[in-house]
Amino acid sequence: MQEFAQEFRSALGLILSGDADLWAIVFLSLRVSLSSVVIGALIAMPLGAALAVGRFPLRRALIVVINALMGLPPVVVGLLVYLMLSRAGPLGVLELLYTPTAMIIAQVILVTPIITALTRQSVEMLDREYAEQLRSLGVSRLASVPTLLWDGRLALLTALLAGFGRAIAEVGAVIIVGGNINHATRLMTTTIALETSKGNLALALALGTILIGLAIGVTAVVSLLSLKDEPGQMSHA
């Protein structure tokens, strides 16, 4: 117990002292995760909206596939991206393996189905509520998408935060495609795994504390947004 207390004090010391290596890992983790969420959102939100309001062949099958992809095993995604980016792979010429870009690609694949599914659910609910009114105004299904996305902006922000939470906590895929290289591709999660195995608990605890803080912060924001959105939903009813 005394040893744990000492390690925890050392961890707090690393955080409060502004340790350069520690914060470099934190900032790289945030850059990779935020980039993944932004790119994933640019793909997922239009796709989710199209699935919500569109009526086309194989729509239901595509929805099932998207929902299934939410449970993609990260290590399998990492393996597939590794094979694509390796020298023998079709994209090997780009030399992206073991770079932050490779980690972003893997995380985009993981977060895009989550944001797509949540966007579809939100837009579909709004479309059911406003469809008759919008059609009476002569607004087509496709033209109604910007209006529905705007009206559901709080729910969409929740979807983005869910994607960010998924990305920032990722370890399996990014360690495969990033290689966990010091000062290059070492993220919070991969560093925690490595430093714990080496017995360097102070750095692992410091990063774990920051990661938990981020996770709690994301959860708190999602909860506050959900509570803020409830009165609006009741007033529509």
C-alpha positions in Angstrom: 0.0 0.0 0.0 2.8 2.3 0.9 4.5 1.5 -2.4 1.4 2.3 -4.3 1.0 5.6 -2.5 4.6 6.5 -3.5 4.0 5.6 -7.1 0.8 7.7 -7.1 2.6 10.7 -5.7 5.2 10.3 -8.4 2.5 10.1 -11.0 0.9 13.4 -9.7 4.4 14.9 -9.8 4.8 14.0 -13.4 1.4 15.6 -14.3 1.9 18.8 -12.2 5.5 19.3 -13.3 4.6 19.4 -16.9 6.8 16.5 -17.8 7.6 16.9 -21.5 7.5 13.2 -22.5 4.2 12.7 -20.7 2.5 15.6 -22.3 3.9 14.8 -25.7 2.2 11.4 -25.5 -1.1 13.1 -24.3 -1.1 15.6 -27.2 -0.3 13.0 -29.8 -3.1 10.8 -28.5 -5.5 13.8 -28.7 -4.3 14.7 -32.2 -4.8 11.2 -33.5 -8.2 10.7 -31.9 -9.6 14.1 -32.8 -8.4 13.7 -36.4 -10.0 10.3 -36.6 -13.3 11.6 -35.2 -13.4 14.6 -37.7 -12.6 12.4 -40.7 -15.0 9.7 -39.5 -17.8 12.3 -39.0 -17.3 13.7 -42.5 -18.0 10.2 -43.8 -20.5 9.0 -41.2 -23.0 11.9 -40.9 -23.9 12.1 -44.5 -24.1 8.3 -44.7 -26.2 8.1 -41.5 -28.6 10.9 -42.8 -28.9 9.1 -46.1 -29.8 5.9 -44.4 -32.4 7.7 -42.2 -34.3 9.5 -44.9 -33.4 7.6 -48.1 -35.5 4.8 -49.6 -33.4 2.7 -51.8 -32.7 -1.0 -52.4 -30.6 -2.8 -49.8 -31.1 0.0 -47.3 -32.1 -2.3 -44.5 -29.2 -4.6 -45.3 -26.8 -1.7 -45.1 -28.2 -0.6 -41.8 -27.6 -4.1 -40.4 -24.1 -4.1 -41.7 -23.3 -0.7 -40.1 -24.8 -1.8 -36.8 -22.7 -5.0 -37.0 -19.5 -3.0 -37.7 -19.9 -1.2 -34.4 -18.6 -4.3 -32.7 -15.5 -4.7 -34.9 -12.6 -6.2 -33.0 -9.9 -3.6 -32.9 -7.1 -6.1 -33.4 -8.7 -7.4 -36.6 -9.0 -3.8 -37.9 -5.3 -3.3 -37.0 -4.3 -6.4 -38.8 -6.3 -5.5 -42.0 -4.8 -2.0 -42.0 -1.4 -3.5 -41.4 -1.8 -5.8 -44.4 -3.0 -2.9 -46.6 -0.1 -0.6 -45.6 2.7 -3.1 -45.4 5.4 -3.2 -48.1 3.7 -6.2 -49.7 0.2 -4.6 -49.4 -1.6 -2.5 -52.1 -0.8 0.8 -50.3 2.7 -0.1 -49.2 4.2 2.5 -51.6 2.8 5.3 -49.4 5.0 4.2 -46.5 2.4 5.0 -43.9 2.9 2.0 -41.6 4.2 2.9 -38.2 3.2 6.5 -38.5 0.4 8.6 -36.8 -1.4 8.5 -40.2 -1.7 4.7 -40.0 -3.2 5.0 -36.5 -5.7 7.6 -37.7 -6.8 5.3 -40.6 -7.4 2.4 -38.1 -9.3 4.6 -35.7 -11.4 6.1 -38.6 -12.5 2.5 -39.5 -13.5 1.9 -35.8 -15.4 5.2 -35.1 -17.2 5.6 -38.4 -19.8 2.9 -37.9 -20.5 4.2 -34.4 -21.1 7.8 -35.6 -23.1 6.5 -38.6 -25.4 4.4 -36.5 -26.1 7.1 -34.0 -26.6 9.7 -36.7 -29.1 7.5 -38.5 -31.1 6.9 -35.3 -31.3 10.6 -34.5 -32.2 11.8 -38.0 -34.7 8.9 -38.4 -36.5 9.9 -35.3 -36.7 13.6 -36.4 -37.7 12.6 -39.9 -40.7 10.6 -38.5 -41.7 13.6 -36.4 -41.3 16.3 -39.0 -41.9 14.4 -42.3 -45.5 15.4 -42.8 -44.8 19.0 -42.0 -41.8 19.1 -44.3 -43.6 17.4 -47.2 -46.5 19.8 -46.8 -44.0 22.7 -47.4 -42.7 21.0 -50.5 -39.4 19.9 -49.0 -38.1 16.7 -50.4 -36.5 13.9 -48.3 -33.0 14.8 -49.6 -33.5 18.5 -49.1 -34.7 18.0 -45.5 -31.4 16.5 -44.4 -29.7 19.8 -43.5 -32.7 20.9 -41.4 -32.9 17.5 -39.6 -29.1 17.5 -38.9 -29.4 21.0 -37.5 -32.4 20.2 -35.3 -30.6 17.1 -34.1 -27.3 18.8 -33.5 -27.1 17.9 -29.7 -27.7 14.3 -30.5 -25.1 14.4 -33.2 -22.6 16.0 -30.8 -23.3 13.1 -28.5 -22.4 10.8 -31.4 -19.2 12.6 -32.0 -18.3 12.3 -28.3 -19.1 8.6 -28.3 -16.7 8.3 -31.3 -14.0 10.2 -29.5 -14.4 8.0 -26.4 -14.0 5.0 -28.6 -10.9 6.4 -30.3 -9.0 7.7 -27.2 -9.3 4.4 -25.4 -8.2 2.3 -28.3 -5.0 0.2 -27.9 -5.3 -3.0 -30.0 -5.4 -1.6 -33.5 -3.0 1.4 -33.0 -0.3 -0.7 -31.4 -0.3 -3.0 -34.5 -0.2 -0.3 -37.1 1.7 2.3 -35.1 4.3 0.0 -33.5 4.4 2.0 -30.2 7.5 3.9 -31.3 8.9 6.3 -28.7 8.5 10.0 -29.6 6.7 8.9 -32.8 3.6 6.7 -32.4 3.4 6.1 -28.6 -0.1 6.9 -27.4 -1.5 7.0 -23.8 -3.1 3.5 -24.0 -0.1 1.9 -25.6 2.3 3.6 -23.2 0.3 2.4 -20.2 0.5 -1.2 -21.5 4.2 -0.9 -22.1 5.2 0.9 -18.9 3.1 -1.4 -16.7 4.9 -4.4 -18.2 8.2 -2.7 -17.5 7.2 -1.9 -13.9 7.3 1.9 -14.5 4.1 2.5 -12.7 4.5 6.2 -12.1 4.2 7.1 -15.8 1.5 4.5 -16.4 -0.5 5.9 -13.4 0.0 9.5 -14.7 -1.3 8.6 -18.1 -4.1 6.5 -16.7 -5.2 9.4 -14.5 -5.3 11.7 -17.5 -7.1 9.1 -19.6 -9.7 8.5 -16.9 -10.2 12.3 -16.6 -10.9 12.5 -20.3 -13.3 9.6 -20.2 -15.2 11.1 -17.2 -15.2 14.5 -19.0 -16.7 13.0 -22.2 -19.3 11.0 -20.2 -20.3 14.1 -18.2 -20.7 16.2 -21.4 -22.8 13.5 -23.0 -25.0 13.3 -19.9 -25.4 17.0 -19.7 -26.3 17.2 -23.4 -28.8 14.4 -23.0 -30.5 16.2 -20.1 -30.5 19.5 -22.0 -32.1 17.8 -25.0 -34.9 16.2 -23.0 -37.1 19.3 -22.6 -36.9 20.0 -26.3 -38.1 16.5 -27.1 -41.0 16.8 -24.7 -42.1 20.1 -26.1 -42.3 18.7 -29.6 -44.5 15.8 -28.3 
